[in-house]
Amino acid sequence: MPGGRPFRRGRGGPMMRGGMMRGGMMGFKPGPPFRAFIPHIPFDITQCETSFPQARPATDDKPLADNRLPTWQALLKRNGDLTPSTTEQASILNLVTKINTVLDSVTITPGNFDAAQIEEVRQVGPFKKGTMMAGSNVADIVVMLKTLPTKEAVTALGNKVLDDLRTAEPREVLSMLTSETGFEISSSDATVRCLITTIPPNLKKLDPDLHLDSKIMNSHLAAIRHARWFEENASHSSIKVLNRLLQDLKNRFEGFSPLTFWIIDLLSHYAIMNNPARQPLPINTAFKRCLQILAAGFFLPGSVGITDPCEQGTVRVHTIMTLEQQDQVCYTAQTLLRVLSHGGFKQILGMEGNATIATEMSVWEGVVVTPSDKAYEKQEKQEEEEEEEEDEMETENK
């Protein structure tokens, strides 16, 4: 420094003769040491059966408490109850086919319709994947536009589809309703949701005041990727059966409500196919495995979980859930697994009883099962409190 002695730099920063600058490093607060994130793998008996041999041979035909119905048959029976009837499937397929025909016609020969230009039309969701539930006669179609998805354009496209359907079937009672995701066409016994999105280059041009929400547009593009992945990798019938059973658990037990359709798709595939033999597991083994790995913390912070196969990088699907929701899924699975181990199979499947087994104490052949408690509690913002204390100290020193 001109007119004085130069600074000496040490590990603590600028230094003067005699050590650190007078007064020390005011306001300096060292951060936490860097630690590489290494996800852990929760215990999964299926992946390490050779290390934990069973005391007696396993059997796939272990009966339920009433000694009349083997486990795998009970699961298939429940799946049959959850599967839409032939009439329901025919009605939804009929409406989907008609709407697809109209949309294809608008795509190829739009004629006087210039409110929007369609790039492509794709079926997505449970109907496309073959995992639709009984009583939910709703199918999803993603309509990708070349043009920007203004709210007026979406309404115009919905009216165009409705008018063409009425022209083709004048006696059929149809209605159209717009929403923040697009529009839906309903008949007396089925509904088709047309989910609007746009080509990726248009996503940066979206105006919240004029166009549909960009997050919704991205989710619809993701739905196309999910449907394609499921069709290519999860077509095995056992995966679809397990998928429907897990959807039923999600609907009946509030603790599983944070699980999305995509998480259930991936969890079903993982439980059936991800094993050392790389062969599909029996449905009863896979069903119990789902509860076991969820109870072991498969979807908790720090777990390797399941990497999203449709996203770039390492995106673990359970991270879309909040910390409270991840904990909720875990302790609900722990409770249901204990109920299952003591004979509450029918109650878990919904053949008997109700959902209170997950939240209230229950007794199974003299064994008391108490629901697991939540482990995660929201912490107060300690950083704000520390900053306030530092400000008070500085004020006192002055």
JORABEL-V755446 format. One record per residue. RES is the residue in three letters. PSI is psi in radians with two decimals (NA if undefined). Layout:
res->[RES;RES]
psi->[PSI;PSI]
This chain:
res->[MET;PRO;GLY;GLY;ARG;PRO;PHE;ARG;ARG;GLY;ARG;GLY;GLY;PRO;MET;MET;ARG;GLY;GLY;MET;MET;ARG;GLY;GLY;MET;MET;GLY;PHE;LYS;PRO;GLY;PRO;PRO;PHE;ARG;ALA;PHE;ILE;PRO;HIS;ILE;PRO;PHE;ASP;ILE;THR;GLN;CYS;GLU;THR;SER;PHE;PRO;GLN;ALA;ARG;PRO;ALA;THR;ASP;ASP;LYS;PRO;LEU;ALA;ASP;ASN;ARG;LEU;PRO;THR;TRP;GLN;ALA;LEU;LEU;LYS;ARG;ASN;GLY;ASP;LEU;THR;PRO;SER;THR;THR;GLU;GLN;ALA;SER;ILE;LEU;ASN;LEU;VAL;THR;LYS;ILE;ASN;THR;VAL;LEU;ASP;SER;VAL;THR;ILE;THR;PRO;GLY;ASN;PHE;ASP;ALA;ALA;GLN;ILE;GLU;GLU;VAL;ARG;GLN;VAL;GLY;PRO;PHE;LYS;LYS;GLY;THR;MET;MET;ALA;GLY;SER;ASN;VAL;ALA;ASP;ILE;VAL;VAL;MET;LEU;LYS;THR;LEU;PRO;THR;LYS;GLU;ALA;VAL;THR;ALA;LEU;GLY;ASN;LYS;VAL;LEU;ASP;ASP;LEU;ARG;THR;ALA;GLU;PRO;ARG;GLU;VAL;LEU;SER;MET;LEU;THR;SER;GLU;THR;GLY;PHE;GLU;ILE;SER;SER;SER;ASP;ALA;THR;VAL;ARG;CYS;LEU;ILE;THR;THR;ILE;PRO;PRO;ASN;LEU;LYS;LYS;LEU;ASP;PRO;ASP;LEU;HIS;LEU;ASP;SER;LYS;ILE;MET;ASN;SER;HIS;LEU;ALA;ALA;ILE;ARG;HIS;ALA;ARG;TRP;PHE;GLU;GLU;ASN;ALA;SER;HIS;SER;SER;ILE;LYS;VAL;LEU;ASN;ARG;LEU;LEU;GLN;ASP;LEU;LYS;ASN;ARG;PHE;GLU;GLY;PHE;SER;PRO;LEU;THR;PHE;TRP;ILE;ILE;ASP;LEU;LEU;SER;HIS;TYR;ALA;ILE;MET;ASN;ASN;PRO;ALA;ARG;GLN;PRO;LEU;PRO;ILE;ASN;THR;ALA;PHE;LYS;ARG;CYS;LEU;GLN;ILE;LEU;ALA;ALA;GLY;PHE;PHE;LEU;PRO;GLY;SER;VAL;GLY;ILE;THR;ASP;PRO;CYS;GLU;GLN;GLY;THR;VAL;ARG;VAL;HIS;THR;ILE;MET;THR;LEU;GLU;GLN;GLN;ASP;GLN;VAL;CYS;TYR;THR;ALA;GLN;THR;LEU;LEU;ARG;VAL;LEU;SER;HIS;GLY;GLY;PHE;LYS;GLN;ILE;LEU;GLY;MET;GLU;GLY;ASN;ALA;THR;ILE;ALA;THR;GLU;MET;SER;VAL;TRP;GLU;GLY;VAL;VAL;VAL;THR;PRO;SER;ASP;LYS;ALA;TYR;GLU;LYS;GLN;GLU;LYS;GLN;GLU;GLU;GLU;GLU;GLU;GLU;GLU;GLU;ASP;GLU;MET;GLU;THR;GLU;ASN;LYS]
psi->[2.40;2.35;0.22;-3.09;2.54;2.75;2.55;2.29;2.15;-2.90;-0.41;0.02;-2.69;2.35;2.54;3.01;2.25;-0.02;-2.62;2.81;2.60;2.37;-0.09;-2.97;1.47;2.22;-0.02;2.22;1.90;2.43;2.97;2.58;2.55;2.29;2.26;2.42;2.05;1.79;2.55;2.77;1.95;2.71;2.31;1.88;-0.52;-0.59;-0.22;0.74;-0.59;-0.48;-0.31;1.26;2.50;2.57;-0.53;2.69;2.44;2.63;2.39;-0.18;0.43;2.12;2.86;-3.07;-0.51;-0.01;0.47;-0.54;2.02;2.71;-0.85;-0.58;-0.63;-0.71;-0.75;-0.64;-0.76;-0.69;-0.68;-0.64;-0.55;-0.24;2.36;2.56;2.91;-0.65;-0.75;-0.79;-0.64;-0.70;-0.73;-0.65;-0.67;-0.81;-0.69;-0.75;-0.76;-0.77;-0.68;-0.70;-0.76;-0.79;-0.67;-0.68;-0.74;-0.61;-0.78;-0.82;1.42;-0.40;-2.21;-0.09;1.98;0.21;-0.51;2.69;2.27;2.29;-0.90;2.87;2.27;2.40;2.41;-3.12;-3.09;-0.61;-0.78;-0.69;-0.22;0.47;0.39;2.55;2.63;2.47;-0.04;1.30;1.13;2.25;2.67;2.38;2.25;2.21;1.94;2.15;2.54;-0.55;2.97;2.38;1.31;2.74;-0.60;-0.70;-0.68;-0.75;-0.74;-0.71;-0.70;-0.77;-0.63;-0.81;-0.76;-0.76;-0.74;-0.65;-0.73;-0.58;-0.71;-0.62;1.36;-0.41;-0.25;2.36;2.01;2.70;2.73;2.37;2.25;2.73;-3.10;-0.23;-0.26;-2.14;2.83;2.49;2.25;2.44;-2.93;-0.41;0.25;2.75;2.40;2.11;2.15;1.81;2.11;2.38;-3.05;2.93;2.55;-0.69;-0.38;-0.22;-0.59;-0.20;0.02;2.38;2.12;-0.49;-0.37;-0.58;2.96;2.76;2.36;-0.59;-0.68;-0.69;-0.74;-0.67;-0.59;-0.63;-0.68;-0.62;-0.61;-0.78;-0.69;-0.77;-0.70;-0.76;-0.77;-0.71;-0.62;-0.48;-0.33;0.69;-0.12;2.41;-0.60;-0.60;-0.71;-0.64;-0.84;-0.68;-0.80;-0.64;-0.67;-0.63;-0.68;-0.71;-0.73;-0.69;-0.56;-0.54;2.06;-0.53;-0.40;0.05;-0.49;-0.27;2.16;2.94;-0.67;-0.71;-0.72;-0.68;-0.86;-0.66;-0.69;-0.80;-0.75;-0.82;-0.59;-0.77;-0.45;1.57;2.82;-0.59;-0.24;0.59;2.55;2.29;2.70;2.61;-0.64;-0.63;-0.74;-0.66;-0.82;-0.63;-0.67;-0.82;-0.64;-0.83;-0.60;-0.69;-0.48;-0.04;0.49;-0.55;0.70;2.82;2.38;-0.17;2.59;-0.52;-2.42;2.16;2.30;2.03;-0.15;0.13;2.63;2.61;-2.91;1.62;1.98;2.20;-0.49;-0.19;-0.16;-0.28;2.59;2.91;-0.66;-0.70;-0.68;-0.75;-0.69;-0.77;-0.72;-0.89;-0.42;-0.75;-0.66;-0.76;-0.83;-0.58;-0.67;-0.69;-0.76;-0.71;-0.39;0.28;0.18;0.68;-0.81;-0.61;-0.63;-0.68;-0.26;0.20;-0.48;2.89;-2.76;-3.03;-0.04;-0.25;-0.35;-0.27;-0.21;2.69;2.45;2.76;2.28;1.83;0.83;-0.08;2.17;2.19;2.00;2.27;2.48;2.58;2.72;2.54;-0.35;2.28;2.36;2.26;2.55;2.78;1.60;-0.54;-0.72;-0.71;-0.70;-0.69;-0.70;-0.71;-0.70;-0.72;-0.70;-0.71;-0.73;-0.69;-0.72;-0.70;-0.62;NA]
